[in-house]
Amino acid sequence: MAEIIRAEHSGFCFGVRQAIEKTEEQIHLNEKLEKKRKIYTCGPLIHNRFVTDDLKARGVGIIESPEEAEPGDIVIVRSHGETKAFFDESKRRKLTVVNATCPFVEKIHQLVHGAWQEGKNIVIVGDKHHPEVIGINGWCAGQGIIVGSREEAEAVTCEKVFLVCQTTIQKKLLDDIVAVFEEKHILTEIYNTICNATKERQESCKNLAEKVDAMVIIGGKNSSNTGKLYEISKKKCKNSFFIENIRDLPLKQLRKCNRIGVAAGASTPECVIKEVIANMSEMITNEKISMEDFMDEIDASLRLPRTGEIVDGKVHQVTEKEVIVNMGCKKDGILPVEEVTLEEGQKLTDLFKEGDEIQAKVVKTDDGDGGILLSKKKLEINEHWNEINEALENKSIISVKVVRQVNGGVIAAYKEVTGFIPLSQLSDKFVENADEFIGQTMDVRVSRVDQKRGRVVFSRKIVLTEEKQQKIAAIWEGLHVDDIVEGTVMRFTDYGAFIDLGGIDGLLHISEISWGKLKHPQEVLQIGDTVKVKILAMNEEKGKISLGLKQTVPEPWSVIDETYQIGQVVSGKVVQIKEYGAFIELEPGLDGLVHISEVAHKRVTNIADELSIGQDVNAKILEIDKERKRISLSIKETLDAEETVSEEE
């Protein structure tokens, strides 16, 4: 008996589904209007005649440009996207544009437009005739270089390019073109914009084709991505067939095969795929349901589920207000929007789609309209309480959303369970008003649970405190005496500066800032400065770290020979005046003495008459005594004797 296997990823992709949903929405809205508006798609909405013929029958026309529509008409942009000029012209003509461009394609438009405005050379990898590529090129004023083969890549002469690609191409083509650019030493800024759904569809098609005797690829003859699936399939399975619907099925050839694979393009409706599979099942596998199975199905269809029972079903229809669920019995299940947990701004259509398998809890066996009332919330709530109890027991962290403020704290929701967070537990800092926390999602620990009374208390403070402790412990673990580390100057005291080392503070004593003498740390440092300091001592138990800044540079006397020589003329600042001479600071931690006899060529009786504190002077080195750490200087040796006498006169 033949086996039919469907590829894991096949049928409508997200972009195509979105385009169809937006078109359906416009049709429904238009039906409610007294004065109907004309609806068009610019080009076929998708490459599938089944869909386009259906839309045509429902009044959706096809135009090739905005010029064909009149002011007020509705024009739907298909998932392939359009050029910037299209949107500009539509706005000028006052058309109502419904943009159903695939989000992945729209991202390429943004990338290309931004790069073009920066003056970059745009390369688009893909089919130059494909509407998606034409649309992308329209976001760089049609100046993009379109490359669809190695030969076309060889013809590119730019030294530097910005590369994007059509979402539906094969990865091998992109790799080939990048390889050519590398060989030509073209500097390439690459953005691999192949859609993940395309990659998954192609990969699952390839994998299936390797395992079966025949492959049936379903899709429109003009569909680029379906054509690529056929190419991939043909390489792995010689018995590959490209069909649009059941009329194209090569039943004669397929009857000879034991394992038949089925894959479908991104624009192939689910109903077409199922119709093809059902037709093959009937004509090839000759599957029949036994009378016993048939009677079991009848019994199951007659029995109604009880209140409180958990049931499985398949989504039959989704609206903004409810989900219709086929549970295999004589009544459908009705899952109203009120019985589903939705995120802010989320709709039922975001969570469910036709064909989805779902599980729910029966609330009523008759909702008043002949349906069975279902609830996802009531199914989930017991599970949520179990998760909260488990979090309390294991001291694990859960995420909650703060929904409103109450006396003494806030109410926060964990899925369908709400709990209380006291103001004192909202932060590791003092909180006077909880307004800023409303709407935030935060990690908390469960501190108390009373499930019978439906009460639970959460704490954000515990999480923050633990995170801080872990961070501090990690910092301590990474620090060692004699390490040179980077920190930020946070605050000053008279005796030093506190340096933030990434979460813990260390003290940089004033005596360890400079090899010279300081009256205040601000003489060298400013708040916010980034400095490299040496760890001099650590006491984790007391939480104290002693730092040194001067130790990161050599002590001046240790390198005196490299910097100063006898006879050298140096510059410095007068820092101290004595009866016998003046001390000149050559650099922090290194002073030299100018004896009173070496101040001028004349006789000096009061050195203060010649020099003042803070004065910049030039002096000549007369002697360097490394053992006693003394430098003798002479100012008069830098002065012209006649000039001194002249000044004196």
C-alpha positions as CSV (number, residue, x, y, z in Angstrom):
1,M,0.0,0.0,0.0
2,A,1.4,3.4,-1.0
3,E,2.3,5.9,1.8
4,I,1.8,9.7,1.3
5,I,4.1,11.9,3.3
6,R,3.7,15.7,3.5
7,A,6.7,17.9,4.0
8,E,6.9,19.5,7.4
9,H,7.0,23.0,6.1
10,S,4.6,23.6,3.2
11,G,1.8,25.9,2.2
12,F,1.1,29.6,3.0
13,C,3.9,31.5,4.6
14,F,3.4,34.3,7.1
15,G,3.6,37.1,4.5
16,V,1.1,35.5,2.1
17,R,-1.3,34.6,4.9
18,Q,-1.1,38.2,6.1
19,A,-1.8,39.6,2.6
20,I,-4.9,37.3,2.2
21,E,-6.2,38.2,5.6
22,K,-5.9,41.9,4.9
23,T,-7.7,41.5,1.6
24,E,-10.5,39.5,3.3
25,E,-10.8,42.2,5.9
26,Q,-11.2,44.9,3.2
27,I,-13.8,42.8,1.4
28,H,-15.9,42.3,4.6
29,L,-15.6,46.0,5.5
30,N,-16.7,47.0,1.9
31,E,-19.7,44.7,2.1
32,K,-21.0,46.8,5.1
33,L,-20.8,50.1,3.2
34,E,-23.9,51.5,1.4
35,K,-21.6,53.0,-1.3
36,K,-19.2,50.3,-2.2
37,R,-15.6,51.2,-3.0
38,K,-13.5,49.5,-5.7
39,I,-10.8,47.2,-4.4
40,Y,-7.7,46.3,-6.3
41,T,-4.4,44.4,-5.8
42,C,-1.4,45.8,-7.7
43,G,-0.6,42.7,-9.6
44,P,-1.9,39.2,-8.6
45,L,-2.1,39.0,-4.8
46,I,-0.3,35.7,-4.9
47,H,0.9,33.4,-7.7
48,N,-2.0,31.0,-7.4
49,R,-5.0,31.0,-9.8
50,F,-7.3,29.3,-7.3
51,V,-6.9,32.3,-4.9
52,T,-6.9,35.1,-7.6
53,D,-10.0,33.7,-9.4
54,D,-11.8,33.5,-6.1
55,L,-10.9,37.1,-5.3
56,K,-11.9,38.3,-8.7
57,A,-15.3,36.6,-8.2
58,R,-15.7,38.6,-5.0
59,G,-15.0,41.9,-6.7
60,V,-11.2,42.3,-6.2
61,G,-9.7,43.6,-9.4
62,I,-6.0,43.7,-10.5
63,I,-4.2,46.8,-11.7
64,E,-0.6,47.2,-12.7
65,S,0.0,50.7,-11.4
66,P,-1.6,53.4,-9.3
67,E,-2.5,55.4,-12.4
68,E,-5.2,52.8,-13.2
69,A,-7.1,53.6,-9.9
70,E,-9.3,56.6,-9.0
71,P,-9.2,58.7,-5.8
72,G,-10.8,56.8,-2.9
73,D,-10.2,53.4,-4.4
74,I,-8.6,50.7,-2.2
75,V,-5.3,49.3,-3.5
76,I,-3.7,46.4,-1.6
77,V,0.0,46.0,-1.8
78,R,0.8,42.3,-2.1
79,S,3.4,40.5,0.0
80,H,6.1,41.1,-2.6
81,G,6.1,44.8,-1.8
82,E,6.2,47.8,-4.1
83,T,8.6,50.6,-5.0
84,K,8.8,53.9,-3.1
85,A,7.5,55.6,-6.2
86,F,4.4,53.5,-6.0
87,F,3.6,54.8,-2.5
88,D,4.4,58.4,-3.4
89,E,2.1,58.2,-6.5
90,S,-0.7,56.5,-4.6
91,K,-0.6,59.3,-2.0
92,R,-0.6,61.9,-4.7
93,R,-3.7,60.3,-6.3
94,K,-5.4,60.0,-2.8
95,L,-5.7,56.2,-3.0
96,T,-6.4,54.2,0.2
97,V,-3.3,51.9,0.3
98,V,-3.5,48.7,2.4
99,N,0.1,47.7,2.8
100,A,0.4,43.9,3.0
101,T,4.1,43.8,2.2
102,C,5.7,40.9,4.0
103,P,7.5,42.2,7.1
104,F,10.8,40.5,5.9
105,V,10.5,42.2,2.5
106,E,9.7,45.6,4.2
107,K,12.9,45.2,6.2
108,I,14.9,44.9,3.0
109,H,13.3,48.1,1.7
110,Q,14.5,49.9,4.8
111,L,18.0,48.5,4.5
112,V,18.3,49.4,0.9
113,H,16.9,52.9,1.2
114,G,19.2,53.7,4.1
115,A,22.3,52.4,2.3
116,W,21.4,54.2,-0.9
117,Q,21.0,57.5,1.0
118,E,24.5,56.9,2.3
119,G,25.8,56.6,-1.2
120,K,26.5,52.9,-1.2
121,N,26.5,50.6,-4.3
122,I,23.5,48.3,-3.9
123,V,23.6,44.7,-5.1
124,I,20.3,42.7,-5.1
125,V,20.7,39.0,-5.5
126,G,17.7,37.5,-7.3
127,D,15.6,37.4,-10.4
128,K,15.4,40.8,-12.1
129,H,11.9,40.0,-13.4
130,H,10.5,39.0,-10.0
131,P,8.1,41.6,-8.5
132,E,9.9,41.4,-5.1
133,V,13.2,42.3,-6.7
134,I,11.6,45.1,-8.7
135,G,10.1,46.5,-5.5
136,I,13.4,46.4,-3.7
137,N,15.2,48.1,-6.5
138,G,12.5,50.9,-6.3
139,W,13.9,51.8,-2.8
140,C,17.2,52.9,-4.3
141,A,15.8,54.8,-7.2
142,G,16.3,51.8,-9.6
143,Q,20.0,52.1,-9.2
144,G,20.6,48.6,-7.7
145,I,22.8,46.1,-9.5
146,I,20.7,42.9,-9.9
147,V,22.7,39.7,-9.9
148,G,21.1,36.4,-10.6
149,S,24.1,34.2,-11.5
150,R,27.8,33.8,-11.2
151,E,28.2,35.2,-14.7
152,E,26.4,38.4,-13.7
153,A,28.4,38.6,-10.5
154,E,31.6,38.5,-12.6
155,A,30.4,41.6,-14.4
156,V,30.3,43.7,-11.3
157,T,33.1,46.3,-11.2
158,C,32.5,48.2,-8.0
159,E,35.2,48.1,-5.3
160,K,32.7,48.1,-2.5
161,V,29.0,46.9,-2.4
162,F,26.0,46.6,0.0
163,L,24.3,43.2,-0.7
164,V,20.8,42.0,0.0
165,C,18.9,39.2,-1.6
166,Q,15.4,38.1,-2.7
167,T,13.7,36.3,0.2
168,T,12.9,33.2,-1.9
169,I,16.3,32.4,-3.5
170,Q,18.3,29.3,-2.7
171,K,21.2,29.8,-0.3
172,K,23.6,28.3,-2.8
173,L,23.1,31.2,-5.2
174,L,23.9,33.7,-2.5
175,D,27.0,31.7,-1.5
176,D,28.1,31.5,-5.2
177,I,27.8,35.2,-5.7
178,V,29.6,36.1,-2.4
179,A,32.4,33.7,-3.5
180,V,32.8,35.6,-6.8
181,F,33.0,38.9,-5.0
182,E,35.6,37.5,-2.7
183,E,37.7,36.3,-5.7
184,K,37.4,39.8,-7.3
185,H,38.4,41.4,-3.9
186,I,35.1,43.3,-3.8
187,L,34.5,44.6,-0.3
188,T,31.0,43.3,0.5
189,E,28.6,44.3,3.3
190,I,26.3,41.3,3.3
191,Y,22.8,41.1,4.6
192,N,21.4,37.6,4.2
193,T,17.7,38.4,3.8
194,I,16.6,34.9,2.7
195,C,13.3,34.3,4.6
196,N,13.6,31.6,7.3
197,A,10.3,30.2,6.2
198,T,11.8,29.8,2.7
199,K,14.9,28.1,4.1
200,E,12.7,25.7,6.2
201,R,10.4,25.0,3.2
202,Q,13.3,24.2,0.9
203,E,15.2,22.2,3.5
204,S,12.1,20.0,4.4
205,C,11.4,19.5,0.6
206,K,15.0,18.4,0.0
207,N,15.0,16.0,3.0
208,L,11.7,14.4,2.0
209,A,12.8,14.1,-1.6
210,E,15.8,12.0,-0.5
211,K,13.5,9.4,1.2
212,V,10.6,8.9,-1.3
213,D,10.0,7.3,-4.7
214,A,8.1,10.3,-6.1
215,M,7.5,14.0,-5.2
216,V,4.5,16.1,-5.9
217,I,5.1,19.8,-5.7
218,I,1.9,21.9,-5.5
219,G,1.8,25.6,-6.5
220,G,1.1,28.2,-9.2
221,K,3.2,27.8,-12.4
222,N,4.3,31.5,-12.0
223,S,5.3,31.0,-8.4
224,S,9.1,31.6,-8.0
225,N,9.4,29.8,-4.7
226,T,7.4,26.8,-5.8
227,G,9.6,26.6,-8.9
228,K,12.6,26.5,-6.7
229,L,11.1,23.7,-4.6
230,Y,10.6,21.7,-7.9
231,E,14.3,22.3,-8.8
232,I,15.4,21.1,-5.4
233,S,13.1,18.1,-5.5
234,K,14.2,17.1,-9.0
235,K,17.9,16.9,-8.0
236,K,17.1,14.5,-5.2
237,C,14.1,12.6,-6.7
238,K,13.9,12.0,-10.5
239,N,10.1,11.3,-10.2
240,S,9.2,14.9,-9.3
241,F,6.0,16.5,-10.6
242,F,5.0,20.2,-10.6
243,I,1.2,20.5,-10.4
244,E,-1.3,23.3,-9.7
245,N,-4.3,21.2,-8.6
246,I,-5.8,17.7,-8.7
247,R,-6.4,17.9,-12.4
248,D,-2.6,17.9,-13.0
249,L,-2.0,14.7,-10.9
250,P,0.0,12.1,-12.8
251,L,-1.9,9.2,-11.2
252,K,-0.6,6.6,-13.7
253,Q,3.0,7.3,-12.7
254,L,2.2,7.7,-9.0
255,R,0.5,4.3,-8.8
256,K,3.9,2.7,-9.3
257,C,5.4,4.3,-6.2
258,N,5.3,3.1,-2.6
259,R,6.3,6.4,-0.9
260,I,5.1,9.7,-2.2
261,G,6.2,13.0,-0.9
262,V,4.1,16.2,-1.1
263,A,5.5,19.8,-0.8
264,A,3.8,23.1,-1.5
265,G,4.9,26.7,-2.3
266,A,4.3,29.7,0.0
267,S,1.3,30.7,-2.1
268,T,-0.6,27.4,-2.1
269,P,-3.8,27.3,-0.1
270,E,-4.3,24.6,2.5
271,C,-7.5,23.5,0.9
272,V,-5.7,22.7,-2.4
273,I,-3.0,20.7,-0.6
274,K,-5.5,18.7,1.3
275,E,-7.6,18.1,-1.9
276,V,-4.5,16.8,-3.7
277,I,-3.6,14.5,-0.8
278,A,-7.2,13.3,-0.4
279,N,-7.4,12.6,-4.1
280,M,-4.2,10.6,-4.1
281,S,-5.3,8.7,-1.0
282,E,-8.5,7.6,-2.7
283,M,-7.1,6.8,-6.1
284,I,-3.7,5.4,-5.2
285,T,-3.7,4.0,-1.6
286,N,-7.4,2.7,-1.9
287,E,-7.8,3.4,1.9
288,K,-11.2,2.5,3.2
289,I,-12.7,3.0,6.7
290,S,-14.0,-0.3,8.2
291,M,-17.6,-0.5,9.4
292,E,-16.4,-0.9,13.0
293,D,-14.3,2.3,12.7
294,F,-17.3,4.0,11.1
295,M,-19.6,3.0,14.0
296,D,-17.1,4.2,16.5
297,E,-17.0,7.6,14.8
298,I,-20.8,7.8,14.8
299,D,-20.9,7.0,18.6
300,A,-18.2,9.6,19.3
301,S,-20.1,12.2,17.3
302,L,-23.3,11.6,19.2
303,R,-21.7,11.8,22.7
304,L,-21.4,15.3,24.2
305,P,-18.6,16.2,26.6
306,R,-19.5,16.9,30.2
307,T,-19.0,20.2,32.1
308,G,-15.4,20.4,33.5
309,E,-14.1,17.8,30.9
310,I,-10.9,18.7,29.1
311,V,-11.5,18.2,25.3
312,D,-9.3,18.3,22.2
313,G,-10.5,19.7,18.9
314,K,-9.5,21.4,15.6
315,V,-10.1,25.1,14.9
316,H,-12.8,25.4,12.2
317,Q,-13.1,29.2,12.1
318,V,-11.5,32.2,13.9
319,T,-13.1,35.7,14.3
320,E,-12.1,38.6,16.6
321,K,-14.8,37.5,19.0
322,E,-14.6,33.7,19.1
323,V,-13.0,30.5,17.9
324,I,-15.2,27.8,16.5
325,V,-13.8,24.3,17.4
326,N,-14.7,21.0,15.8
327,M,-14.6,18.4,18.5
328,G,-15.9,15.5,16.5
329,C,-19.4,15.6,18.1
330,K,-22.7,16.9,16.9
331,K,-22.1,20.3,18.4
332,D,-19.2,22.7,17.8
333,G,-17.2,24.2,20.7
334,I,-17.3,28.0,21.1
335,L,-14.2,29.5,22.6
336,P,-15.0,33.2,23.3
337,V,-12.3,35.9,23.4
338,E,-13.1,36.4,27.2
339,E,-11.9,32.8,27.9
340,V,-8.5,33.2,26.3
341,T,-5.5,34.9,27.8
342,L,-4.3,37.6,25.4
343,E,-1.4,40.0,25.6
344,E,-2.0,43.7,25.2
345,G,-3.0,44.4,21.6
346,Q,-3.2,40.8,20.7
347,K,-6.2,39.3,18.9
348,L,-7.6,35.8,18.6
349,T,-6.5,35.7,15.0
350,D,-2.9,36.2,16.3
351,L,-3.1,33.0,18.4
352,F,-5.3,30.7,16.4
353,K,-5.7,29.7,12.7
354,E,-7.9,27.3,10.9
355,G,-6.7,23.7,11.3
356,D,-4.9,24.3,14.6
357,E,-5.2,21.5,17.2
358,I,-6.2,22.9,20.6
359,Q,-7.2,21.8,24.1
360,A,-9.8,23.5,26.3
361,K,-12.1,23.0,29.3
362,V,-15.9,22.6,28.9
363,V,-17.7,25.4,30.9
364,K,-21.2,24.7,29.6
365,T,-22.6,22.0,27.4
366,D,-25.0,24.6,25.8
367,D,-24.0,28.2,25.4
368,G,-27.6,29.2,24.5
369,D,-27.0,29.1,20.8
370,G,-26.5,25.4,20.4
371,G,-22.8,25.4,21.0
372,I,-20.5,24.0,23.8
373,L,-18.9,26.8,25.8
374,L,-15.1,26.3,26.1
375,S,-12.4,28.0,28.2
376,K,-8.6,28.1,27.8
377,K,-8.3,30.2,30.9
378,K,-9.9,27.7,33.2
379,L,-7.8,25.0,31.8
380,E,-4.6,27.0,32.4
381,I,-5.4,28.4,35.9
382,N,-4.8,25.1,37.8
383,E,-1.6,24.6,36.0
384,H,-0.5,28.2,36.9
385,W,-1.2,27.6,40.6
386,N,0.9,24.5,40.4
387,E,3.7,26.5,38.8
388,I,3.5,29.1,41.6
389,N,3.6,26.5,44.3
390,E,6.6,24.9,42.6
391,A,8.3,28.3,42.4
392,L,7.8,28.8,46.2
393,E,9.1,25.3,47.0
394,N,12.2,25.6,44.7
395,K,12.8,29.3,45.4
396,S,12.8,29.8,41.7
397,I,12.1,33.0,39.8
398,I,9.0,33.7,37.8
399,S,8.0,36.7,35.6
400,V,4.9,38.8,36.5
401,K,3.2,41.9,35.0
402,V,2.2,44.8,37.3
403,V,-1.4,45.6,36.5
404,R,-2.6,48.2,39.0
405,Q,-1.8,50.0,42.3
406,V,-3.6,49.3,45.6
407,N,-3.1,50.4,49.1
408,G,0.4,49.4,50.3
409,G,1.6,48.0,47.0
410,V,0.6,46.7,43.6
411,I,-1.3,43.8,42.0
412,A,0.8,41.7,39.6
413,A,-0.4,38.9,37.3
414,Y,1.3,35.6,36.7
415,K,-0.6,34.3,33.7
416,E,-4.1,33.9,35.1
417,V,-3.2,34.2,38.8
418,T,-2.9,37.6,40.4
419,G,-0.8,38.4,43.5
420,F,0.3,41.2,45.8
421,I,3.7,43.0,45.8
422,P,4.1,45.3,48.9
423,L,5.8,48.6,48.2
424,S,8.7,47.5,50.4
425,Q,9.2,44.5,48.0
426,L,9.0,46.4,44.7
427,S,12.6,47.5,44.7
428,D,15.8,47.3,46.6
429,K,15.5,51.1,47.0
430,F,12.8,53.1,48.8
431,V,9.6,53.4,46.8
432,E,7.1,56.2,47.6
433,N,4.8,55.9,44.6
434,A,4.3,52.7,42.5
435,D,3.0,54.6,39.4
436,E,6.3,54.0,37.5
437,F,6.0,50.2,37.9
438,I,2.5,49.9,36.4
439,G,2.6,47.9,33.1
440,Q,6.1,46.6,33.8
441,T,7.1,42.9,33.6
442,M,9.5,41.9,36.3
443,D,11.2,38.9,37.8
444,V,10.0,38.0,41.3
445,R,10.3,35.3,43.9
446,V,7.1,33.8,45.5
447,S,7.2,34.6,49.2
448,R,3.8,33.3,50.4
449,V,0.9,31.2,48.9
450,D,-2.6,30.6,50.1
451,Q,-4.3,28.8,47.2
452,K,-7.6,28.1,49.1
453,R,-8.1,31.8,49.6
454,G,-6.6,32.6,46.2
455,R,-3.7,34.7,47.6
456,V,-0.1,34.9,46.7
457,V,2.6,37.4,47.6
458,F,5.6,38.2,45.3
459,S,8.9,40.0,46.0
460,R,11.0,41.8,43.5
461,K,13.4,43.0,46.2
462,I,14.6,39.5,47.0
463,V,15.5,39.0,43.3
464,L,17.3,42.3,43.0
465,T,19.2,41.7,46.3
466,E,20.3,38.2,45.2
467,E,21.4,39.6,41.8
468,K,23.4,42.3,43.4
469,Q,25.0,39.8,45.8
470,Q,25.9,37.5,43.0
471,K,27.3,40.4,41.0
472,I,29.4,41.6,43.9
473,A,30.6,38.1,44.6
474,A,31.6,37.7,41.0
475,I,33.5,41.0,41.1
476,W,35.3,40.0,44.3
477,E,36.2,36.7,42.8
478,G,37.7,38.5,39.7
479,L,39.8,40.9,41.7
480,H,43.3,40.2,43.2
481,V,45.9,42.3,45.0
482,D,48.4,43.9,42.5
483,D,45.8,43.8,39.6
484,I,45.5,46.9,37.5
485,V,41.8,47.6,37.0
486,E,39.6,50.2,35.5
487,G,37.1,52.2,37.5
488,T,35.1,55.4,37.6
489,V,35.5,58.3,40.1
490,M,32.2,58.5,42.0
491,R,32.8,60.9,44.9
492,F,35.4,62.7,47.0
493,T,36.3,63.1,50.6
494,D,39.2,65.2,52.1
495,Y,41.2,62.0,52.5
496,G,40.7,60.5,49.0
497,A,38.3,59.4,46.3
498,F,35.9,56.5,45.9
499,I,36.3,54.5,42.7
500,D,33.5,52.3,41.3
501,L,35.0,49.0,40.1
502,G,31.8,47.8,38.4
503,G,29.5,47.4,41.3
504,I,31.7,47.8,44.4
505,D,33.7,50.8,45.5
506,G,37.4,51.0,46.4
507,L,39.1,53.8,48.3
508,L,41.9,55.7,46.6
509,H,43.6,57.5,49.5
510,I,45.0,61.0,48.7
511,S,48.5,59.8,49.5
512,E,48.2,57.1,46.8
513,I,46.9,59.4,44.0
514,S,50.2,61.1,43.0
515,W,53.9,60.8,43.7
516,G,53.7,64.5,44.6
517,K,51.9,66.2,47.5
518,L,48.1,67.0,47.1
519,K,45.8,69.1,49.3
520,H,42.7,67.6,47.7
521,P,41.9,64.8,45.2
522,Q,40.2,67.3,42.9
523,E,43.7,68.7,42.0
524,V,44.1,65.6,39.9
525,L,40.7,63.9,39.5
526,Q,37.1,64.9,38.5
527,I,33.8,63.1,39.1
528,G,33.1,60.7,36.2
529,D,36.8,60.2,35.2
530,T,37.7,56.8,34.1
531,V,41.0,55.8,35.7
532,K,43.3,52.7,35.9
533,V,44.2,51.9,39.5
534,K,46.2,49.2,41.2
535,I,44.7,47.1,44.0
536,L,46.9,47.5,47.0
537,A,44.8,45.6,49.6
538,M,41.5,43.7,49.9
539,N,39.3,42.7,52.8
540,E,36.2,40.9,51.5
541,E,34.8,40.3,54.9
542,K,34.8,44.0,55.7
543,G,34.0,44.9,52.1
544,K,37.1,47.2,51.8
545,I,39.5,47.6,48.8
546,S,42.5,50.0,48.9
547,L,43.6,51.4,45.6
548,G,46.6,53.2,44.2
549,L,46.8,55.5,41.2
550,K,50.4,56.6,41.4
551,Q,51.6,52.9,41.4
552,T,50.4,52.7,37.8
553,V,53.3,55.0,36.7
554,P,57.0,54.7,37.7
555,E,58.2,56.4,40.8
556,P,60.2,59.4,39.5
557,W,63.5,58.5,41.3
558,S,63.4,55.0,39.9
559,V,63.8,56.3,36.4
560,I,65.8,59.4,37.1
561,D,68.6,58.4,34.8
562,E,66.2,58.0,31.8
563,T,64.7,61.5,32.2
564,Y,67.3,63.9,33.7
565,Q,71.1,64.5,33.3
566,I,73.6,66.9,34.9
567,G,73.7,70.1,32.8
568,Q,70.2,69.7,31.4
569,V,68.0,72.8,31.5
570,V,64.5,71.9,33.0
571,S,61.3,73.7,33.7
572,G,59.4,73.6,37.0
573,K,57.2,75.4,39.4
574,V,58.3,77.0,42.7
575,V,56.5,75.1,45.5
576,Q,58.4,76.1,48.6
577,I,60.6,79.0,49.7
578,K,63.2,78.7,52.5
579,E,65.8,81.1,53.8
580,Y,68.5,79.1,52.1
581,G,66.8,78.6,48.8
582,A,63.7,77.5,46.8
583,F,62.3,74.1,46.0
584,I,61.2,73.6,42.4
585,E,58.8,70.8,41.4
586,L,60.0,69.2,38.2
587,E,57.2,66.7,38.2
588,P,54.9,65.2,40.9
589,G,57.2,63.5,43.5
590,L,60.4,65.1,42.2
591,D,61.6,68.4,43.6
592,G,65.0,70.2,43.1
593,L,66.6,72.8,45.3
594,V,67.9,76.1,44.0
595,H,70.3,77.4,46.6
596,I,70.0,81.2,47.3
597,S,73.4,81.6,45.7
598,E,72.1,80.1,42.5
599,V,69.1,82.3,42.1
600,A,70.8,85.2,40.3
601,H,74.2,86.6,39.3
602,K,73.8,89.3,41.9
603,R,73.8,88.9,45.6
604,V,70.4,87.9,46.9
605,T,69.6,88.5,50.6
606,N,65.9,87.7,50.5
607,I,64.9,85.0,48.1
608,A,61.2,86.1,48.3
609,D,62.2,89.3,46.5
610,E,63.2,87.2,43.4
611,L,60.8,84.2,43.4
612,S,57.2,83.5,44.4
613,I,55.2,80.3,45.1
614,G,53.6,79.0,41.9
615,Q,56.1,80.8,39.6
616,D,57.3,78.9,36.6
617,V,61.1,78.9,36.1
618,N,63.8,77.4,34.1
619,A,66.8,75.9,35.9
620,K,70.0,74.0,35.1
621,I,70.8,70.7,36.8
622,L,74.0,71.0,38.8
623,E,74.0,67.7,40.6
624,I,71.9,64.5,41.0
625,D,72.3,62.6,44.3
626,K,70.3,59.3,43.8
627,E,71.4,57.9,47.2
628,R,70.1,60.9,49.1
629,K,67.4,61.7,46.5
630,R,68.5,65.3,46.0
631,I,68.8,67.4,42.9
632,S,70.7,70.7,42.9
633,L,69.5,73.4,40.5
634,S,70.7,76.8,39.3
635,I,68.5,79.5,37.9
636,K,71.4,81.9,37.3
637,E,73.1,79.4,35.0
638,T,70.2,79.9,32.6
639,L,70.5,83.7,32.8
640,D,72.8,86.1,30.9
641,A,75.0,87.9,33.5
642,E,74.9,91.2,31.6
643,E,71.1,91.0,31.3
644,T,70.9,90.6,35.1
645,V,73.1,93.6,35.7
646,S,71.0,95.6,33.2
647,E,67.8,94.7,35.0
648,E,69.3,95.6,38.3
649,E,70.3,99.1,37.0
